[in-house]
Structures are given as C-alpha cells and as structure tokens.
Amino acid sequence: MTIKPIGDRLLVSPTKEEGVTKSGIFLPDTAQEKRAEGEIISIGGGEKVSKLGLSAGQKVIFGKYGGDEIKIDNKEYKILNHDDILAVIE
C-alpha cells in the first residue's frame, strides 16, 4: 500500500529510540520519550512544501507532538504539515 500525502503535508517514518539506556537499563515503551526525528517517505504536491526543497529519503527533525500518527502494515508513520518540520539533518 502506498500513501501519498495531499497539499502541504509529508509522510514521515519516525526513527525508533533505543529501548535500553547506556547503562543497560531496559525502558518500556511507556517510559520512553517521543522521538522527534525521522525519514521523509513521500511529499504532497502543495506549493508551500515544494518551496522547502525537501525530498524523500531526507532525515528531518519535527515538532514532538506535531502531526497525526497512523499505522499501516504494522509500521508507524506520521503525517506532518510543512510547518511541523523544524530542521533537516545532514
């Protein structure tokens, strides 16, 4: 299944955070902070998002609580507005 965001939205796959601390303590999902970075999977055709110069495959930092979470084929994604993207990781 492919998802194509519409307008000025992006589909992002958030990166998973380690479930173990550096000292070896296991952290359950409920105790882990939400990760605010991920990889762009696809981009809508809106005018504002095209001006940002983003492309699929780029790693970005987004607002921690921005966007909508969806789950497809047991994989989590976020659909974000163009203004939820804070920075590009190079």
C-alpha positions in Angstrom: 0.0 0.0 0.0 1.3 3.4 -0.9 0.3 6.6 0.8 0.6 10.0 -1.0 0.0 13.0 1.2 -2.0 15.8 -0.3 -1.4 19.5 -0.1 1.4 20.8 2.1 1.8 17.5 4.0 4.6 15.0 4.3 4.6 11.3 5.3 7.5 10.6 7.7 8.7 7.4 9.3 9.9 8.3 12.8 13.1 6.7 14.0 12.9 4.3 16.8 14.5 5.1 20.1 16.7 2.6 21.9 14.8 0.5 24.4 17.9 0.3 26.7 19.9 3.0 28.3 23.7 3.3 28.0 24.0 1.7 31.4 21.9 -1.3 30.3 18.5 -0.5 31.9 15.5 -1.6 29.9 12.9 1.1 29.2 9.4 0.1 28.3 7.5 2.0 25.6 5.5 3.9 28.1 8.6 5.3 29.7 10.4 6.4 26.5 10.2 10.0 25.2 8.6 10.5 21.8 11.3 10.8 19.1 11.1 14.0 17.1 13.1 12.9 14.1 12.5 10.6 11.1 12.9 10.0 7.4 10.6 11.5 4.7 8.8 8.8 2.8 6.7 10.9 0.5 5.7 14.6 0.0 2.4 16.2 -1.1 2.2 18.4 -4.1 1.5 21.7 -2.3 3.1 25.0 -3.1 4.5 25.6 0.4 6.1 22.2 0.9 7.7 22.4 -2.5 9.4 25.7 -1.6 11.2 24.0 1.3 13.2 21.8 -1.1 12.6 18.6 0.7 12.8 15.2 -0.9 12.0 11.6 0.0 14.8 10.0 1.9 15.9 13.1 3.8 16.1 12.9 7.6 14.3 15.7 9.4 13.5 17.0 12.9 9.9 17.8 13.6 7.8 19.1 16.5 7.5 16.4 19.2 3.7 16.5 19.2 3.1 17.6 15.7 1.2 15.7 13.0 -1.1 12.7 13.1 0.1 9.2 13.8 -1.0 6.4 11.6 -0.2 2.7 11.5 -0.1 0.7 8.2 1.1 -2.9 7.9 2.4 -2.8 11.5 4.6 0.2 10.8 4.1 3.6 12.3 4.2 6.8 10.3 3.4 10.5 10.9 1.6 12.8 8.5 3.0 16.3 9.2 2.2 19.7 7.9 5.0 21.6 6.2 5.3 23.9 9.2 5.9 21.0 11.6 9.3 20.4 10.0 11.9 22.2 12.1 15.2 21.2 10.5 16.9 18.9 8.0 19.6 16.5 9.3 22.7 16.4 7.0 
